[in-house]
Amino acid sequence: MKNSQRLCGVRDAYKSERLGIITGMLLGDASIVAKYPKNIVLCHTAVYADYLEWKGKLLIQFGYIKHKTRTMYPKLGNKAFIVDFSDDKNIFFYKKYYINGKRKATYQFIRHLNQYGLAIWFMDDGNLSKKGRNYLCLNTQAFPLEQQKVLQRMFKKRFGLTPAIHKDKKYYKLYFGTKDNNAERLASLIKPYIHSSFEYKLR
């Protein structure tokens, strides 16, 4: 790769599948703290401890080093586990996804998303709704409208899907409905990669 900004010039450590998976993690619940750009942080409640371990194993396969698991007790009483995984090459993701310290869904970053990564993103932030006709939703409220449009364009180019942008109070999120069979087609793309803890989201 001649472009030094693409994967920091590393060919072997991040093949397209791995890049797509980590992109999905970061679009979902994973995060990177500015002070520790080498680290990717995973956090889930105790209910999804198996899913957290499953994600961690993926990162370890990609060369990340697992650090000590921390336990957190939110005020609502739901125990959660937080785990840091480090890799020098993780700085690539921080530079591509965090602009001025804030997450930004640029096309240059999200275009790497693959079906496996999309499944992880859906497990973290997606849901099935049965209001009227069945449809699937991605809770993308963290992104402003202009970035929602970038996400919408990525889905069209990468997966041939045409989600709608719906306003949710003062924020926005993506809906995959019956138009063009978007919900059914999304489900078929991600179903092979869905962890057993989240099969209910596709029923």
C-alpha positions as CSV (number, residue, x, y, z in Angstrom):
1,M,0.0,0.0,0.0
2,K,1.6,3.2,-1.1
3,N,-0.7,5.5,0.9
4,S,0.8,5.6,4.4
5,Q,-2.5,6.6,5.9
6,R,-4.1,3.4,4.8
7,L,-3.4,0.9,7.6
8,C,-0.1,2.7,8.3
9,G,1.4,0.8,5.4
10,V,1.0,-2.6,7.2
11,R,-0.2,-5.3,4.8
12,D,-0.4,-8.4,7.0
13,A,-1.7,-7.3,10.4
14,Y,-5.0,-5.9,9.1
15,K,-6.4,-7.7,6.2
16,S,-9.8,-6.4,4.9
17,E,-11.8,-8.8,7.1
18,R,-10.1,-7.7,10.3
19,L,-10.4,-4.0,9.4
20,G,-14.1,-4.4,8.7
21,I,-14.7,-6.2,12.0
22,I,-12.9,-3.5,14.1
23,T,-14.7,-0.8,12.1
24,G,-18.0,-2.4,13.2
25,M,-16.9,-2.6,16.8
26,L,-16.0,1.1,16.9
27,L,-19.3,2.1,15.2
28,G,-21.0,0.1,18.0
29,D,-20.0,0.1,21.7
30,A,-16.2,-0.1,21.5
31,S,-14.3,3.1,22.0
32,I,-10.8,4.6,22.1
33,V,-9.7,7.1,24.7
34,A,-7.5,10.0,23.4
35,K,-5.0,9.5,26.2
36,Y,-4.4,5.8,25.2
37,P,-4.8,5.7,21.4
38,K,-3.2,2.2,21.3
39,N,-6.1,0.8,23.3
40,I,-9.6,-0.2,22.2
41,V,-12.0,-0.5,25.1
42,L,-14.9,-3.0,25.3
43,C,-17.7,-2.6,27.8
44,H,-20.9,-4.7,28.3
45,T,-23.1,-5.6,31.2
46,A,-22.8,-8.9,33.0
47,V,-25.8,-10.2,31.0
48,Y,-23.6,-10.1,27.9
49,A,-20.4,-11.4,29.4
50,D,-20.2,-14.2,26.9
51,Y,-20.5,-11.7,24.1
52,L,-17.8,-9.5,25.6
53,E,-15.5,-12.6,25.7
54,W,-16.3,-13.5,22.1
55,K,-15.4,-10.0,21.0
56,G,-12.2,-10.1,23.0
57,K,-11.1,-13.3,21.3
58,L,-11.5,-11.7,17.9
59,L,-9.2,-8.9,19.0
60,I,-6.6,-11.3,20.4
61,Q,-6.6,-13.2,17.1
62,F,-5.8,-9.9,15.4
63,G,-2.8,-9.4,17.6
64,Y,-4.2,-7.3,20.4
65,I,-3.0,-7.8,24.0
66,K,-5.7,-8.2,26.6
67,H,-5.4,-6.2,29.9
68,K,-7.1,-6.7,33.2
69,T,-10.9,-6.8,33.3
70,R,-12.4,-4.0,35.4
71,T,-15.8,-4.3,37.1
72,M,-18.2,-1.4,37.2
73,Y,-21.4,-1.0,39.2
74,P,-23.7,1.7,37.7
75,K,-26.2,3.4,39.9
76,L,-29.0,1.3,38.4
77,G,-27.3,-1.8,39.8
78,N,-26.3,-3.4,36.5
79,K,-22.8,-4.8,36.8
80,A,-20.6,-4.2,33.8
81,F,-17.3,-5.4,32.7
82,I,-14.7,-3.2,30.9
83,V,-11.7,-4.6,29.1
84,D,-8.8,-2.8,27.3
85,F,-7.0,-4.4,24.4
86,S,-3.8,-2.8,23.1
87,D,-2.0,-2.8,19.8
88,D,0.4,-0.1,18.4
89,K,-1.5,-0.3,15.1
90,N,-4.7,0.7,16.8
91,I,-3.6,4.4,16.5
92,F,-4.7,4.1,12.9
93,F,-8.3,3.7,14.0
94,Y,-8.1,6.6,16.4
95,K,-6.7,8.9,13.7
96,K,-9.3,7.8,11.2
97,Y,-12.4,7.8,13.4
98,Y,-11.8,10.4,16.1
99,I,-11.6,14.0,14.7
100,N,-10.6,16.6,17.3
101,G,-11.2,13.9,19.9
102,K,-14.8,13.1,18.8
103,R,-16.2,10.2,16.8
104,K,-17.0,11.1,13.2
105,A,-18.4,8.8,10.6
106,T,-16.3,9.8,7.6
107,Y,-16.8,7.8,4.4
108,Q,-13.0,7.2,4.4
109,F,-13.4,5.2,7.6
110,I,-16.8,3.5,7.4
111,R,-16.2,2.3,3.9
112,H,-14.1,-0.5,5.4
113,L,-17.2,-2.1,7.1
114,N,-17.9,-5.7,6.1
115,Q,-20.8,-8.1,6.9
116,Y,-19.1,-9.4,10.1
117,G,-18.5,-5.9,11.4
118,L,-22.0,-4.9,10.4
119,A,-23.3,-7.8,12.5
120,I,-21.3,-6.6,15.5
121,W,-22.6,-3.0,15.0
122,F,-26.2,-4.3,14.8
123,M,-25.8,-6.4,18.0
124,D,-24.5,-3.4,19.8
125,D,-26.9,-0.7,18.5
126,G,-29.6,-2.4,16.5
127,N,-33.0,-3.7,17.3
128,L,-36.1,-5.3,15.8
129,S,-39.4,-3.4,16.0
130,K,-42.8,-4.8,15.4
131,K,-44.7,-1.5,15.3
132,G,-46.9,-2.1,12.3
133,R,-44.8,-4.1,9.9
134,N,-41.5,-5.6,11.0
135,Y,-38.4,-3.4,10.5
136,L,-34.9,-3.2,11.8
137,C,-33.3,-0.1,13.2
138,L,-29.8,1.1,13.9
139,N,-29.7,3.5,16.8
140,T,-27.3,6.0,15.3
141,Q,-28.4,9.0,17.3
142,A,-24.8,9.8,18.3
143,F,-24.2,11.0,14.8
144,P,-25.5,14.4,13.4
145,L,-27.7,14.5,10.3
146,E,-24.9,15.1,7.8
147,Q,-23.1,12.0,9.1
148,Q,-26.3,10.0,9.0
149,K,-26.3,10.8,5.2
150,V,-22.7,9.5,5.0
151,L,-23.8,6.3,6.7
152,Q,-26.8,6.0,4.3
153,R,-24.5,6.4,1.3
154,M,-22.1,3.8,2.7
155,F,-24.9,1.2,3.0
156,K,-25.9,1.8,-0.6
157,K,-22.4,1.4,-2.0
158,R,-21.2,-1.4,0.3
159,F,-24.3,-3.5,0.8
160,G,-26.9,-2.3,-1.7
161,L,-29.2,-1.3,1.1
162,T,-31.2,1.9,1.2
163,P,-32.1,2.7,4.9
164,A,-34.3,5.7,5.7
165,I,-33.2,8.4,8.1
166,H,-35.9,9.0,10.7
167,K,-36.0,11.7,13.3
168,D,-36.0,10.4,16.9
169,K,-37.0,13.5,19.0
170,K,-34.1,15.8,18.2
171,Y,-31.8,13.1,16.9
172,Y,-31.7,10.7,14.0
173,K,-31.4,7.0,13.4
174,L,-31.5,4.6,10.5
175,Y,-34.4,2.4,9.6
176,F,-34.5,-0.7,7.4
177,G,-38.0,-1.3,6.4
178,T,-40.1,-3.2,3.8
179,K,-39.1,-0.9,1.0
180,D,-36.8,-2.8,-1.3
181,N,-36.8,-5.6,1.3
182,N,-34.2,-3.7,3.3
183,A,-35.0,-5.3,6.6
184,E,-35.0,-8.8,5.1
185,R,-31.8,-8.2,3.2
186,L,-30.0,-6.7,6.2
187,A,-31.0,-9.7,8.3
188,S,-29.7,-12.2,5.7
189,L,-26.4,-10.3,5.6
190,I,-25.7,-10.4,9.3
191,K,-27.4,-13.6,10.5
192,P,-24.4,-15.9,9.9
193,Y,-22.4,-13.8,12.3
194,I,-24.9,-13.1,15.1
195,H,-23.9,-14.3,18.6
196,S,-26.5,-16.5,20.3
197,S,-27.0,-13.7,22.9
198,F,-28.6,-11.5,20.2
199,E,-30.6,-13.9,18.1
200,Y,-33.7,-12.3,19.5
201,K,-33.0,-9.1,17.6
202,L,-33.7,-10.8,14.3
203,R,-36.9,-12.7,15.3
